[in-house]
Amino acid sequence: MSLLRDLYRGDTRFDFVGNRRRWFAISGVIILVSALSLVIRQFNLSVDFQGGSLVEVENPNGVSVTQVRGTIGNLGIGNVRVQATSGGDGIRVQTAELTPDDEERLVEALADLAGVDPSEASRQTVGPTFGRQIAQSAIRALIVFLIVVGLYISWRLEWKMAAAALVALGHDLLFTAGIYSLIGFAVSPATVIAILTILGYSLYDTVVVFDKVQENVKERGERHTYSAIVNMSMNQVLMRSLNTSFTSLLPIGSLLFVGSFLLGATTLREFALALFVGVATGTYSSIFLAAPLLGVWKEREEHWERVRHRVERRGGGEEFAPRGVIATPEATVQALYQSGAAPRPPRKRKKRR
């Protein structure tokens, strides 16, 4: 209970910058696993991106994916991807672009195997040119978004904050892509929309932190090191970040787990997964990656090196806080004096009359 009370009051004293090696190691493992998955497993691209034919039927006979693959193999159709949908109540078959005759044979064989009428099958055909155009448009939208955001943060705050925010953003993108690759969910246009949405959310959380850092730099810049100011700012906005993330994850989680898995709304799955993973990793990166990275980077500037030397000479800074947090609330200074963790200021002598 005391921790929750401190969180709501902004009185926590977590040392985010001091534990940066731990956070960076976790992020490194996430990036490595995601990169390996993208290289080995790659993406399960929907027909909208790579082109081809898509056939979906209900599955009242309860046939397995293996049975469907065997039936399609007997038709002589190659490069086939078969998935069970709605917990086995449906079958989805994706192939390269087929001729009208081959598509008709595929639909009839699949409908006969699943026990439905061929007219009830859902068909979709996308040419490779159209799919390539969608992929190129998505990449262009992402690049333009990153450039505009980087320029705006550089103008509104500073370029090092923009760089740290973009590093955290790249971390979120790679992690979300790695999850899609590991799970094997189809990457559809809805996925792209969800990813662009989470980019904005991740940047919002990071900019809130950086704006608080700038505010504290103006107020306490000459009395504390930059790492101390980052720690102070993070502890002050920590509960806000957690509350925002929690309230965002609740509806997204219900959309993902209740809507898509329990109720069978599989069309929502690709969209909800990107949102859920993106919001969660965006919160992590803004707290444990972007802020510590900015603190380490700024500490190497000549001005902040002088500030650190000055703080160390007068016995302040990190020495004030037993847990390594430099920025100490004024209300706790007297307690630190009494415990001996900080030297008392000299008392003023009263003049005798």
C-alpha positions, 0 to 999 in steps of 0.5 A: 500500500505504501508503494501505491501511495508513493506512486500516486504522490510522485514520491517514489525513488526508483533509480532508472538511470542507475539501473540502465544496464539491466534495462538495456540488456532486456531490450537487447535480448528482445531485439535479438529474438525479434530479429532472428524470428524475422530472418528465420520465420519471416512474416505471414503476409496476407493476400493483400500484400503478396497477391494471390487467391484466398478461399475461406469456408466454414468447417461443419465436418471438422476436418483438420489442416492436414486433411485439407493440405492433402486434398489440395496436394492431389489437385496439383496446386503448390505454394499453399498456406492453410489455416484453421480459423475460429477455433477450427470452425472455419478453414482459410486457404491462401495460394499464389494467383490461380487461373479461374479453372484452378480456383473453381477446382480448389473451391469445389474440393474444399467445400466438399471436404468441409461439408458446405455448398461451394456457393457459400465459400468466400473468395478473394483474388489480389494481383501481385502488382496491387499487393506490392503497391500496398506494401510500398505505400505502407513503407512510405507512410512509415518513413514520412511519419518518422521524419516529421516526428523527428523534426517536430521533437527536435524543434519542440524539445531538442534533437537528442530527445528526438533521437532517443524517442526514435530509438525507442520507437524502433525498439517498439516496431521491431518487437511488435514485428517479432511477435507477429513473426513468432506467432504467425498471425497474418500481416494485413492492412489492418495491422499496418493501421494498428502499428501506425496507431501505436507509434503515436501512442509510444511517442506520446508517452515518451514526449510526456517524460521528456517535457517533464525533464525539460521543465525540471532542467529549467528549475534545478539544472544547476543543482543536480546532475542530468541523470538526477533530473531524469530520475526525478522526472520519471518518478514524477510521471511514472503513475501517469504513464502506468495509468494511461497504459492500463486504461488503454490495455483494458479495452484492447485486451478485451478486443483481443482475448474476448472478441477474437479468441472467445467470440471468434471474431478473427478479423479483429485479431491482427488489429488487436494484437498489434495494438496490445503489444505496441502499447505494452512495449511502448510504455516499457521503452519510454520508461526504461529505454528512452529516458535512461538513454537520454540521461547517459547521452546528456551526461557526456556534454561538457556543461553537464560534466561540469555540473556533476563535478560541482555537485560531487565537490559539495557533497550533494547529488547522488550522496543525498539518496541512499537508493541512488536517486539524485533528486531528493524532494524537499520534504525528505531533506530534513530526514536525510540530515537526521540520518546522517546521509547528508551533511547539515547546512551551517547554522546562522549565528544570532548577533548579540545586541 
